[in-house]
Amino acid sequence: QTIACILKDGNVVWDNAVPRCEAPCGGDLKAPSGIILSPGWPELYKEALNCEWIIEAPPGYPIKIIFDKFRTEVNYDVLEVRDGRFPSSPLIGSYQ
């Protein structure tokens, strides 16, 4: 969808609603590289979110995770890295 500036009642305004970009909360990443953003960034995310990302690589290929910025809310947030796609998969690390 395209939006344009128009003159309305002596003011320059958009001719349609300004699109809102919101990061997804979870998903599957199978590409050689990717970026995961926090929903609502740079604002706070909604309460009680449980964002689960599955990052897959072909057998024998490593997965490297680099954080540009990482902040959690004490006693509420946790990042778990597991070797597999299930909550019962072996835990590699847990970060708060």
C-alpha positions in Angstrom: 0.0 0.0 0.0 1.3 3.5 -0.9 0.6 6.6 1.2 1.1 10.1 0.0 1.1 13.6 1.5 -2.0 15.7 0.7 -3.3 19.1 1.7 -6.4 18.9 4.0 -7.9 21.8 5.8 -4.7 23.8 5.3 -2.5 21.0 6.8 -0.2 18.5 5.1 -1.4 15.0 6.1 -1.1 11.4 4.9 -3.9 10.3 2.6 -4.2 7.0 4.5 -3.3 5.4 7.8 0.4 5.4 8.4 1.6 1.7 8.3 2.9 0.3 11.6 5.8 -2.1 11.6 5.7 -4.7 14.4 8.2 -7.5 14.9 6.8 -11.0 15.0 6.8 -12.9 18.3 8.4 -16.2 17.3 8.7 -18.1 14.1 11.1 -20.3 12.1 14.4 -19.2 10.8 15.9 -21.4 8.1 17.9 -18.9 6.1 21.8 -18.7 6.3 21.4 -15.5 8.4 18.6 -13.5 10.0 17.6 -10.9 12.5 15.2 -11.3 15.5 13.7 -8.2 16.9 11.7 -7.8 20.1 8.0 -7.1 19.5 7.2 -3.4 20.2 10.9 -2.3 20.1 12.0 0.3 21.0 9.0 0.4 23.3 8.3 -2.3 25.9 6.6 -5.5 24.7 3.2 -6.6 25.8 2.9 -8.5 29.1 2.9 -12.3 29.2 4.5 -12.8 25.8 6.1 -16.1 25.1 8.1 -15.7 21.9 9.6 -19.0 20.6 12.0 -19.0 17.7 13.1 -22.2 16.0 16.5 -21.6 14.3 17.4 -24.5 12.0 20.6 -25.3 10.1 21.5 -28.3 8.0 23.2 -31.2 9.9 26.8 -30.4 10.5 26.4 -26.6 10.2 26.9 -24.4 13.3 24.4 -21.8 14.5 25.9 -18.6 15.8 23.8 -16.2 17.9 25.0 -12.6 18.4 23.1 -10.0 20.5 23.4 -6.4 19.5 21.3 -5.3 22.5 19.8 -7.6 25.1 17.8 -6.5 28.2 15.5 -8.6 30.4 13.1 -7.8 33.2 14.4 -9.4 36.3 12.2 -12.3 37.7 10.1 -12.3 34.5 12.2 -12.7 31.4 14.5 -15.6 30.4 16.2 -16.6 27.1 16.7 -20.3 26.7 18.8 -21.9 24.0 18.1 -25.5 23.3 19.5 -28.2 21.0 16.2 -29.1 19.3 12.8 -27.7 18.6 10.9 -28.9 21.7 10.8 -27.5 25.3 12.2 -30.8 26.4 15.2 -30.6 24.1 18.6 -30.4 25.8 19.3 -27.0 27.4 22.4 -25.3 26.1 22.1 -22.1 28.1 19.6 -20.0 30.1 20.1 -16.2 30.2 18.3 -13.6 32.4 
